[in-house]
């Protein structure tokens, strides 16, 4: 099962990861990080398919996706 790791301190709450996720498993925290932003969090990790679109969409490189087995790659054609 894929695992999403979000660096709460790097996240500025832009919600691009939420928009990019095809499974809609990300949400915003009610808590704030030290910079005063509501950071992204994983709401339903069991539905993650490991596509890494959330990590690709993150402008702050605050998201890493760890996948065992099949990995999805983004290719530009």
Secondary structure as the mmCIF struct_conf table of DSSP 4:
data_model
#
loop_
_struct_conf.conf_type_id
_struct_conf.id
_struct_conf.beg_label_comp_id
_struct_conf.beg_label_asym_id
_struct_conf.beg_label_seq_id
_struct_conf.end_label_comp_id
_struct_conf.end_label_asym_id
_struct_conf.end_label_seq_id
STRN STRN1 UNK A 3 UNK A 6
TURN_TY1_P TURN_TY1_P1 UNK A 8 UNK A 10
HELX_RH_AL_P HELX_RH_AL_P1 UNK A 16 UNK A 20
TURN_TY1_P TURN_TY1_P2 UNK A 22 UNK A 23
STRN STRN2 UNK A 26 UNK A 32
TURN_TY1_P TURN_TY1_P3 UNK A 34 UNK A 35
BEND BEND1 UNK A 36 UNK A 36
HELX_LH_PP_P HELX_LH_PP_P1 UNK A 37 UNK A 37
STRN STRN3 UNK A 38 UNK A 42
BEND BEND2 UNK A 43 UNK A 43
HELX_RH_3T_P HELX_RH_3T_P1 UNK A 45 UNK A 47
HELX_RH_AL_P HELX_RH_AL_P2 UNK A 53 UNK A 57
TURN_TY1_P TURN_TY1_P4 UNK A 59 UNK A 60
STRN STRN4 UNK A 63 UNK A 66
BEND BEND3 UNK A 68 UNK A 69
#
